[in-house]
């Protein structure tokens, strides 16, 4: 299983093995990681699973689709390069070692 590192805004790290096929959001939800609220349950209808992807991973992820781009406009302090919605990141072996950082808050 790929190992995903979730870093809370305060710096607390959570390293979690997330099964292939789940999303990065579902990995956080299933492991009770604070900072990812996922109010819409993964439907890409809110921005409450927003994270900043570690700069070493930005170019290794699939491109954002237009719906994700639109929802990121509603996120707390989105970064045009590093911001992603974790509900749109499907876990595969290629994501082993992914590091995501939570924003100060979700809106």
LOVO-195837 format. One record per residue: residue in one letter; x, y, z of N, C-alpha, C in turn; residue number from 1. Coordinates in Angstrom, 2 decimals, always signed. Example, Ala and Ser with C-alpha at 12.3 -4.5 7.8 and 13.67 -1.06 7.14 Angstrom:
@residuo=A&n.east=+13.19&n.north=-5.69&n.up=+7.80&ca.east=+12.30&ca.north=-4.50&ca.up=+7.80&c.east=+13.20&c.north=-3.30&c.up=+7.80&num=1
@residuo=S&n.east=+12.85&n.north=-2.25&n.up=+7.08&ca.east=+13.67&ca.north=-1.06&ca.up=+7.14&c.east=+12.90&c.north=+0.03&c.up=+7.87&num=2
END
This chain:
@residuo=X&n.east=+0.84&n.north=-1.19&n.up=+0.00&ca.east=+0.00&ca.north=+0.00&ca.up=+0.00&c.east=+0.88&c.north=+1.25&c.up=+0.00&num=1
@residuo=X&n.east=+0.51&n.north=+2.24&n.up=-0.76&ca.east=+1.28&ca.north=+3.48&ca.up=-0.77&c.east=+1.22&c.north=+4.19&c.up=+0.58&num=2
@residuo=X&n.east=+2.34&n.north=+4.75&n.up=+0.97&ca.east=+2.43&ca.north=+5.53&ca.up=+2.21&c.east=+2.22&c.north=+7.00&c.up=+1.86&num=3
@residuo=X&n.east=+1.22&n.north=+7.61&n.up=+2.49&ca.east=+0.92&ca.north=+9.02&ca.up=+2.30&c.east=+1.21&c.north=+9.74&c.up=+3.61&num=4
@residuo=X&n.east=+1.89&n.north=+10.87&n.up=+3.54&ca.east=+2.16&ca.north=+11.68&ca.up=+4.73&c.east=+1.27&c.north=+12.91&c.up=+4.69&num=5
@residuo=X&n.east=+0.46&n.north=+13.06&n.up=+5.72&ca.east=-0.43&ca.north=+14.21&ca.up=+5.90&c.east=+0.18&c.north=+15.06&c.up=+6.99&num=6
@residuo=X&n.east=+0.37&n.north=+16.35&n.up=+6.73&ca.east=+0.96&ca.north=+17.24&ca.up=+7.72&c.east=-0.07&c.north=+18.31&c.up=+8.08&num=7
@residuo=X&n.east=-0.44&n.north=+18.32&n.up=+9.36&ca.east=-1.39&ca.north=+19.32&ca.up=+9.84&c.east=-0.74&c.north=+20.70&c.up=+9.78&num=8
@residuo=X&n.east=-1.57&n.north=+21.73&n.up=+9.83&ca.east=-1.06&ca.north=+23.11&ca.up=+9.77&c.east=-0.07&c.north=+23.38&c.up=+10.91&num=9
@residuo=X&n.east=-0.24&n.north=+22.72&n.up=+12.05&ca.east=+0.66&ca.north=+22.93&ca.up=+13.20&c.east=+1.94&c.north=+22.11&c.up=+13.09&num=10
@residuo=X&n.east=+2.09&n.north=+21.33&n.up=+12.01&ca.east=+3.30&ca.north=+20.54&ca.up=+11.80&c.east=+3.21&c.north=+19.08&c.up=+12.19&num=11
@residuo=X&n.east=+2.12&n.north=+18.68&n.up=+12.83&ca.east=+1.96&ca.north=+17.28&ca.up=+13.22&c.east=+1.86&c.north=+16.41&c.up=+11.97&num=12
@residuo=X&n.east=+2.68&n.north=+15.35&n.up=+11.93&ca.east=+2.71&ca.north=+14.45&ca.up=+10.78&c.east=+1.94&c.north=+13.17&c.up=+11.06&num=13
@residuo=X&n.east=+1.24&n.north=+12.71&n.up=+10.04&ca.east=+0.53&ca.north=+11.44&ca.up=+10.09&c.east=+0.96&c.north=+10.64&c.up=+8.86&num=14
@residuo=X&n.east=+1.62&n.north=+9.53&n.up=+9.06&ca.east=+2.02&ca.north=+8.66&ca.up=+7.94&c.east=+1.05&c.north=+7.50&c.up=+7.90&num=15
@residuo=X&n.east=+0.39&n.north=+7.32&n.up=+6.76&ca.east=-0.70&ca.north=+6.35&ca.up=+6.65&c.east=-0.53&c.north=+5.53&c.up=+5.38&num=16
@residuo=X&n.east=-0.68&n.north=+4.22&n.up=+5.52&ca.east=-0.77&ca.north=+3.35&ca.up=+4.35&c.east=-2.19&c.north=+3.44&c.up=+3.84&num=17
@residuo=X&n.east=-2.36&n.north=+3.86&n.up=+2.58&ca.east=-3.68&ca.north=+4.03&ca.up=+1.99&c.east=-3.82&c.north=+3.03&c.up=+0.85&num=18
@residuo=X&n.east=-4.88&n.north=+2.22&n.up=+0.88&ca.east=-5.05&ca.north=+1.22&ca.up=-0.18&c.east=-5.23&c.north=+1.85&c.up=-1.56&num=19
@residuo=X&n.east=-4.67&n.north=+1.18&n.up=-2.55&ca.east=-4.89&ca.north=+1.61&ca.up=-3.93&c.east=-6.38&c.north=+1.65&c.up=-4.22&num=20
@residuo=X&n.east=-6.77&n.north=+2.63&n.up=-5.02&ca.east=-8.17&ca.north=+2.77&ca.up=-5.40&c.east=-8.93&c.north=+3.78&c.up=-4.57&num=21
@residuo=X&n.east=-8.50&n.north=+4.01&n.up=-3.33&ca.east=-9.12&ca.north=+5.06&ca.up=-2.52&c.east=-8.56&c.north=+6.40&c.up=-2.98&num=22
@residuo=X&n.east=-9.15&n.north=+7.48&n.up=-2.49&ca.east=-8.58&ca.north=+8.80&ca.up=-2.74&c.east=-7.74&c.north=+9.21&c.up=-1.53&num=23
@residuo=X&n.east=-6.92&n.north=+10.21&n.up=-1.73&ca.east=-6.13&ca.north=+10.75&ca.up=-0.62&c.east=-7.06&c.north=+11.27&c.up=+0.47&num=24
@residuo=X&n.east=-8.21&n.north=+11.82&n.up=+0.08&ca.east=-9.22&ca.north=+12.28&ca.up=+1.05&c.east=-9.76&c.north=+11.11&c.up=+1.85&num=25
@residuo=X&n.east=-10.09&n.north=+10.01&n.up=+1.20&ca.east=-10.63&ca.north=+8.85&ca.up=+1.92&c.east=-9.59&c.north=+8.27&c.up=+2.88&num=26
@residuo=X&n.east=-8.32&n.north=+8.33&n.up=+2.52&ca.east=-7.26&ca.north=+7.89&ca.up=+3.42&c.east=-7.23&c.north=+8.72&c.up=+4.69&num=27
@residuo=X&n.east=-7.42&n.north=+10.04&n.up=+4.55&ca.east=-7.46&ca.north=+10.91&ca.up=+5.72&c.east=-8.70&c.north=+10.64&c.up=+6.55&num=28
@residuo=X&n.east=-9.85&n.north=+10.56&n.up=+5.88&ca.east=-11.12&ca.north=+10.33&ca.up=+6.58&c.east=-11.09&c.north=+9.01&c.up=+7.34&num=29
@residuo=X&n.east=-10.65&n.north=+7.95&n.up=+6.69&ca.east=-10.66&ca.north=+6.62&ca.up=+7.30&c.east=-9.69&c.north=+6.49&c.up=+8.47&num=30
@residuo=X&n.east=-8.72&n.north=+7.41&n.up=+8.54&ca.east=-7.73&ca.north=+7.37&ca.up=+9.62&c.east=-7.87&c.north=+8.54&c.up=+10.58&num=31
@residuo=X&n.east=-9.02&n.north=+9.22&n.up=+10.53&ca.east=-9.34&ca.north=+10.30&ca.up=+11.46&c.east=-8.26&c.north=+11.37&c.up=+11.54&num=32
@residuo=X&n.east=-7.74&n.north=+11.76&n.up=+10.38&ca.east=-6.71&ca.north=+12.79&ca.up=+10.34&c.east=-7.39&c.north=+14.16&c.up=+10.35&num=33
@residuo=X&n.east=-7.07&n.north=+14.98&n.up=+11.33&ca.east=-7.69&ca.north=+16.31&ca.up=+11.38&c.east=-7.17&c.north=+17.21&c.up=+10.28&num=34
@residuo=X&n.east=-8.05&n.north=+18.12&n.up=+9.83&ca.east=-7.64&ca.north=+19.11&ca.up=+8.85&c.east=-8.22&c.north=+18.90&c.up=+7.46&num=35
@residuo=X&n.east=-8.79&n.north=+17.72&n.up=+7.23&ca.east=-9.48&ca.north=+17.44&ca.up=+5.97&c.east=-10.91&c.north=+17.09&c.up=+6.34&num=36
@residuo=X&n.east=-11.83&n.north=+18.02&n.up=+6.06&ca.east=-13.22&ca.north=+17.84&ca.up=+6.49&c.east=-14.05&c.north=+17.04&c.up=+5.51&num=37
@residuo=X&n.east=-13.84&n.north=+17.24&n.up=+4.21&ca.east=-14.54&ca.north=+16.48&ca.up=+3.17&c.east=-16.05&c.north=+16.54&c.up=+3.31&num=38
@residuo=X&n.east=-16.58&n.north=+17.75&n.up=+3.43&ca.east=-18.02&ca.north=+17.93&ca.up=+3.65&c.east=-18.89&c.north=+17.32&c.up=+2.55&num=39
@residuo=X&n.east=-18.43&n.north=+17.33&n.up=+1.31&ca.east=-19.27&ca.north=+16.80&ca.up=+0.22&c.east=-19.06&c.north=+15.31&c.up=+0.00&num=40
@residuo=X&n.east=-18.18&n.north=+14.70&n.up=+0.77&ca.east=-17.97&ca.north=+13.25&ca.up=+0.66&c.east=-17.17&c.north=+12.82&c.up=-0.54&num=41
@residuo=X&n.east=-16.54&n.north=+13.75&n.up=-1.22&ca.east=-15.70&ca.north=+13.39&ca.up=-2.35&c.east=-16.30&c.north=+13.65&c.up=-3.71&num=42
@residuo=X&n.east=-17.35&n.north=+14.46&n.up=-3.76&ca.east=-18.05&ca.north=+14.73&ca.up=-5.01&c.east=-17.48&c.north=+15.93&c.up=-5.77&num=43
@residuo=X&n.east=-16.40&n.north=+16.50&n.up=-5.28&ca.east=-15.79&ca.north=+17.70&ca.up=-5.88&c.east=-16.81&c.north=+18.84&c.up=-5.94&num=44
@residuo=X&n.east=-17.58&n.north=+18.97&n.up=-4.84&ca.east=-18.62&ca.north=+19.99&ca.up=-4.76&c.east=-18.34&c.north=+21.00&c.up=-3.66&num=45
@residuo=X&n.east=-17.16&n.north=+20.93&n.up=-3.06&ca.east=-16.74&ca.north=+21.88&ca.up=-2.04&c.east=-15.22&c.north=+21.96&c.up=-2.08&num=46
@residuo=X&n.east=-14.65&n.north=+22.65&n.up=-1.15&ca.east=-13.17&ca.north=+22.74&ca.up=-1.11&c.east=-12.63&c.north=+22.35&c.up=+0.26&num=47
@residuo=X&n.east=-13.38&n.north=+21.56&n.up=+1.01&ca.east=-12.99&ca.north=+21.26&ca.up=+2.39&c.east=-12.03&c.north=+20.08&c.up=+2.52&num=48
@residuo=X&n.east=-11.49&n.north=+19.62&n.up=+1.39&ca.east=-10.42&ca.north=+18.61&ca.up=+1.43&c.east=-9.16&c.north=+19.18&c.up=+0.77&num=49
@residuo=X&n.east=-9.08&n.north=+20.50&n.up=+0.75&ca.east=-7.96&ca.north=+21.22&ca.up=+0.14&c.east=-6.66&c.north=+20.96&c.up=+0.89&num=50
@residuo=X&n.east=-5.59&n.north=+20.74&n.up=+0.14&ca.east=-4.24&ca.north=+20.62&ca.up=+0.71&c.east=-3.25&c.north=+21.32&c.up=-0.21&num=51
@residuo=X&n.east=-2.05&n.north=+21.50&n.up=+0.33&ca.east=-0.92&ca.north=+21.96&ca.up=-0.46&c.east=-0.01&c.north=+20.74&c.up=-0.66&num=52
@residuo=X&n.east=+0.20&n.north=+20.39&n.up=-1.90&ca.east=+1.05&ca.north=+19.26&ca.up=-2.23&c.east=+2.51&c.north=+19.69&c.up=-2.09&num=53
@residuo=X&n.east=+3.32&n.north=+18.84&n.up=-1.48&ca.east=+4.74&ca.north=+19.11&ca.up=-1.37&c.east=+5.31&c.north=+19.40&c.up=-2.75&num=54
@residuo=X&n.east=+6.18&n.north=+20.40&n.up=-2.82&ca.east=+6.70&ca.north=+20.85&ca.up=-4.12&c.east=+7.35&c.north=+19.74&c.up=-4.94&num=55
@residuo=X&n.east=+7.90&n.north=+18.73&n.up=-4.28&ca.east=+8.52&ca.north=+17.62&ca.up=-5.00&c.east=+7.51&c.north=+16.73&c.up=-5.70&num=56
@residuo=X&n.east=+6.23&n.north=+16.91&n.up=-5.38&ca.east=+5.18&ca.north=+16.07&ca.up=-5.95&c.east=+4.30&c.north=+16.78&c.up=-6.97&num=57
@residuo=X&n.east=+4.39&n.north=+18.07&n.up=-7.06&ca.east=+3.48&ca.north=+18.85&ca.up=-7.92&c.east=+3.44&c.north=+18.31&c.up=-9.35&num=58
@residuo=X&n.east=+4.60&n.north=+18.08&n.up=-9.94&ca.east=+4.66&ca.north=+17.65&ca.up=-11.33&c.east=+4.44&c.north=+16.14&c.up=-11.51&num=59
@residuo=X&n.east=+4.32&n.north=+15.42&n.up=-10.42&ca.east=+4.14&ca.north=+13.96&ca.up=-10.50&c.east=+2.68&c.north=+13.54&c.up=-10.41&num=60
@residuo=X&n.east=+1.79&n.north=+14.49&n.up=-10.16&ca.east=+0.37&ca.north=+14.18&ca.up=-10.03&c.east=-0.36&c.north=+14.42&c.up=-11.34&num=61
@residuo=X&n.east=-1.50&n.north=+13.75&n.up=-11.53&ca.east=-2.31&ca.north=+14.05&ca.up=-12.72&c.east=-2.75&c.north=+15.51&c.up=-12.70&num=62
@residuo=X&n.east=-2.95&n.north=+16.06&n.up=-13.88&ca.east=-3.37&ca.north=+17.45&ca.up=-14.00&c.east=-4.74&c.north=+17.66&c.up=-13.36&num=63
@residuo=X&n.east=-4.97&n.north=+18.88&n.up=-12.90&ca.east=-6.29&ca.north=+19.26&ca.up=-12.35&c.east=-7.27&c.north=+19.33&c.up=-13.51&num=64
@residuo=X&n.east=-8.48&n.north=+18.82&n.up=-13.27&ca.east=-9.51&ca.north=+19.01&ca.up=-14.30&c.east=-10.23&c.north=+20.33&c.up=-14.02&num=65
@residuo=X&n.east=-11.04&n.north=+20.81&n.up=-14.96&ca.east=-11.70&ca.north=+22.11&ca.up=-14.79&c.east=-12.57&c.north=+22.21&c.up=-13.54&num=66
@residuo=X&n.east=-13.24&n.north=+21.12&n.up=-13.15&ca.east=-14.10&ca.north=+21.17&ca.up=-11.97&c.east=-13.26&c.north=+21.39&c.up=-10.71&num=67
@residuo=X&n.east=-12.13&n.north=+20.70&n.up=-10.61&ca.east=-11.26&ca.north=+20.89&ca.up=-9.46&c.east=-10.72&c.north=+22.32&c.up=-9.43&num=68
@residuo=X&n.east=-10.32&n.north=+22.84&n.up=-10.59&ca.east=-9.84&ca.north=+24.22&ca.up=-10.67&c.east=-10.90&c.north=+25.19&c.up=-10.14&num=69
@residuo=X&n.east=-12.17&n.north=+24.97&n.up=-10.55&ca.east=-13.26&ca.north=+25.84&ca.up=-10.11&c.east=-13.45&c.north=+25.77&c.up=-8.60&num=70
@residuo=X&n.east=-13.43&n.north=+24.57&n.up=-8.03&ca.east=-13.65&ca.north=+24.41&ca.up=-6.60&c.east=-12.50&c.north=+25.00&c.up=-5.79&num=71
@residuo=X&n.east=-11.29&n.north=+24.96&n.up=-6.32&ca.east=-10.15&ca.north=+25.53&ca.up=-5.60&c.east=-10.28&c.north=+27.04&c.up=-5.44&num=72
@residuo=X&n.east=-11.08&n.north=+27.68&n.up=-6.28&ca.east=-11.32&ca.north=+29.11&ca.up=-6.11&c.east=-11.99&c.north=+29.42&c.up=-4.77&num=73
@residuo=X&n.east=-12.65&n.north=+28.43&n.up=-4.17&ca.east=-13.35&ca.north=+28.62&ca.up=-2.91&c.east=-12.52&c.north=+28.18&c.up=-1.70&num=74
@residuo=X&n.east=-11.33&n.north=+27.66&n.up=-1.94&ca.east=-10.48&ca.north=+27.15&ca.up=-0.86&c.east=-9.83&c.north=+28.29&c.up=-0.08&num=75
@residuo=X&n.east=-9.39&n.north=+27.97&n.up=+1.14&ca.east=-8.68&ca.north=+28.93&ca.up=+1.97&c.east=-7.28&c.north=+29.14&c.up=+1.40&num=76
@residuo=X&n.east=-6.97&n.north=+30.34&n.up=+0.99&ca.east=-5.66&ca.north=+30.74&ca.up=+0.48&c.east=-5.07&c.north=+29.73&c.up=-0.51&num=77
@residuo=X&n.east=-5.76&n.north=+29.51&n.up=-1.62&ca.east=-5.24&ca.north=+28.53&ca.up=-2.59&c.east=-3.93&c.north=+29.00&c.up=-3.22&num=78
@residuo=X&n.east=-3.08&n.north=+28.05&n.up=-3.48&ca.east=-1.82&ca.north=+28.29&ca.up=-4.18&c.east=-2.01&c.north=+27.79&c.up=-5.60&num=79
@residuo=X&n.east=-1.75&n.north=+28.61&n.up=-6.60&ca.east=-2.02&ca.north=+28.20&ca.up=-7.98&c.east=-1.24&c.north=+26.97&c.up=-8.43&num=80
@residuo=X&n.east=-0.15&n.north=+26.66&n.up=-7.77&ca.east=+0.66&ca.north=+25.51&ca.up=-8.16&c.east=+0.45&c.north=+24.31&c.up=-7.23&num=81
@residuo=X&n.east=+0.49&n.north=+24.55&n.up=-5.92&ca.east=+0.50&ca.north=+23.45&ca.up=-4.94&c.east=-0.87&c.north=+22.99&c.up=-4.47&num=82
@residuo=X&n.east=-1.91&n.north=+23.80&n.up=-4.62&ca.east=-3.23&ca.north=+23.44&ca.up=-4.09&c.east=-3.87&c.north=+22.32&c.up=-4.90&num=83
@residuo=X&n.east=-4.42&n.north=+21.36&n.up=-4.16&ca.east=-5.19&ca.north=+20.27&ca.up=-4.77&c.east=-6.34&c.north=+19.90&c.up=-3.83&num=84
@residuo=X&n.east=-7.35&n.north=+19.29&n.up=-4.41&ca.east=-8.43&ca.north=+18.69&ca.up=-3.63&c.east=-8.12&c.north=+17.21&c.up=-3.51&num=85
@residuo=X&n.east=-8.04&n.north=+16.74&n.up=-2.27&ca.east=-7.64&ca.north=+15.35&ca.up=-2.07&c.east=-8.67&c.north=+14.34&c.up=-2.57&num=86
@residuo=X&n.east=-9.91&n.north=+14.79&n.up=-2.74&ca.east=-10.93&ca.north=+13.87&ca.up=-3.29&c.east=-10.67&c.north=+13.56&c.up=-4.76&num=87
@residuo=X&n.east=-9.83&n.north=+14.35&n.up=-5.39&ca.east=-9.53&ca.north=+14.17&ca.up=-6.81&c.east=-8.20&c.north=+13.45&c.up=-7.06&num=88
@residuo=X&n.east=-7.56&n.north=+13.01&n.up=-5.99&ca.east=-6.29&ca.north=+12.30&ca.up=-6.11&c.east=-6.49&c.north=+10.83&c.up=-5.76&num=89
@residuo=X&n.east=-6.62&n.north=+10.00&n.up=-6.78&ca.east=-6.82&ca.north=+8.56&ca.up=-6.59&c.east=-5.47&c.north=+7.92&c.up=-6.27&num=90
@residuo=X&n.east=-5.44&n.north=+7.10&n.up=-5.23&ca.east=-4.20&ca.north=+6.47&ca.up=-4.76&c.east=-3.83&c.north=+5.29&c.up=-5.67&num=91
@residuo=X&n.east=-2.58&n.north=+5.33&n.up=-6.12&ca.east=-1.95&ca.north=+4.23&ca.up=-6.86&c.east=-0.56&c.north=+4.04&c.up=-6.28&num=92
@residuo=X&n.east=+0.14&n.north=+3.01&n.up=-6.71&ca.east=+1.51&ca.north=+2.81&ca.up=-6.26&c.east=+2.39&c.north=+4.00&c.up=-6.60&num=93
@residuo=X&n.east=+2.04&n.north=+4.73&n.up=-7.65&ca.east=+2.83&ca.north=+5.91&ca.up=-8.05&c.east=+2.80&c.north=+7.02&c.up=-7.01&num=94
@residuo=X&n.east=+1.82&n.north=+6.98&n.up=-6.09&ca.east=+1.73&ca.north=+8.01&ca.up=-5.05&c.east=+2.45&c.north=+7.63&c.up=-3.76&num=95
@residuo=X&n.east=+3.15&n.north=+6.49&n.up=-3.76&ca.east=+3.89&ca.north=+6.09&ca.up=-2.57&c.east=+4.88&c.north=+7.19&c.up=-2.19&num=96
@residuo=X&n.east=+4.76&n.north=+7.71&n.up=-0.97&ca.east=+5.63&ca.north=+8.77&ca.up=-0.48&c.east=+5.06&c.north=+10.17&c.up=-0.63&num=97
@residuo=X&n.east=+3.85&n.north=+10.29&n.up=-1.18&ca.east=+3.21&ca.north=+11.60&ca.up=-1.34&c.east=+3.13&c.north=+12.32&c.up=+0.00&num=98
@residuo=X&n.east=+3.41&n.north=+13.62&n.up=-0.03&ca.east=+3.32&ca.north=+14.47&ca.up=+1.16&c.east=+2.36&c.north=+15.61&c.up=+0.86&num=99
@residuo=X&n.east=+1.35&n.north=+15.77&n.up=+1.72&ca.east=+0.39&ca.north=+16.86&ca.up=+1.59&c.east=+0.33&c.north=+17.63&c.up=+2.91&num=100
@residuo=X&n.east=+0.14&n.north=+18.94&n.up=+2.79&ca.east=+0.08&ca.north=+19.80&ca.up=+3.97&c.east=-1.28&c.north=+20.49&c.up=+4.00&num=101
@residuo=X&n.east=-1.91&n.north=+20.46&n.up=+5.18&ca.east=-3.22&ca.north=+21.07&ca.up=+5.33&c.east=-3.09&c.north=+22.58&c.up=+5.50&num=102
@residuo=X&n.east=-4.08&n.north=+23.31&n.up=+4.98&ca.east=-4.10&ca.north=+24.76&ca.up=+5.19&c.east=-4.49&c.north=+25.07&c.up=+6.64&num=103
@residuo=X&n.east=-4.39&n.north=+26.33&n.up=+6.99&ca.east=-4.75&ca.north=+26.75&ca.up=+8.34&c.east=-6.18&c.north=+26.39&c.up=+8.70&num=104
@residuo=X&n.east=-7.08&n.north=+26.49&n.up=+7.70&ca.east=-8.47&ca.north=+26.10&ca.up=+7.92&c.east=-9.09&c.north=+25.74&c.up=+6.59&num=105
@residuo=X&n.east=-10.24&n.north=+25.08&n.up=+6.67&ca.east=-11.03&ca.north=+24.73&ca.up=+5.49&c.east=-12.27&c.north=+25.61&c.up=+5.50&num=106
@residuo=X&n.east=-12.70&n.north=+26.03&n.up=+4.32&ca.east=-13.92&ca.north=+26.84&ca.up=+4.25&c.east=-14.86&c.north=+26.26&c.up=+3.20&num=107
END
